[in-house]
Amino acid sequence: MLITTLGLTYLGVLLFYAASPTTGAAPILGSRRWGRLGGGLILGVGLGCSTGVTSVETGMLIWLSMGIAAGSLLAIAGPLVDRFVPTTGLLAFGSALLGLFL
């Protein structure tokens, strides 16, 4: 379930990042509102997965550290946003889906 948590947290941060008006990735989503709503829902599910598997403190630590790492990675790769966001989003979705079966 840890892999699922990491993948979902990255996807949530990715949707929030893509919905930001300053990144230039908003045309990928089509609408900023749906990106923010979807990102919030996915982050909530990721938090639920992380606190449901381990203790609440450990789950929060894992979830927050993954959120910080995802935000940092996306901010660093900002110039490559048109290629980087869809590729890493697909990889994170695949890992989250695969994590459900492990």
Steps between C-alpha positions, in 0.01 A plus 500: 500500500802727539557506125136595448535780754810638331343485154175664612680775689713579197192506276319738737793740514538469123138600442533799734821601322345466156196702610718791607470796263873573516624161376357509151375142534132591536420417133595139579210473744243708318371667817680626809200435723487130415875471549479645848196291593657182366831578668331556834304176475804298399709654780225409747497141379880488522486630857237242588711221355811612685331533839296182453800273453734629772458714809355845445827677580705286264237526228490879526879515486513283188219695333646843577852404396371361169301819444808712560713281273239507223463877519875548489540269203226673306638846579848399383365346179288808425653577159415148380141515622336411168691170476578427865152528654317248278786248508551502875125513559455182299784330689355605836155375399648168391690459825193587706294247306771235528536571872140394557585148388830460687 
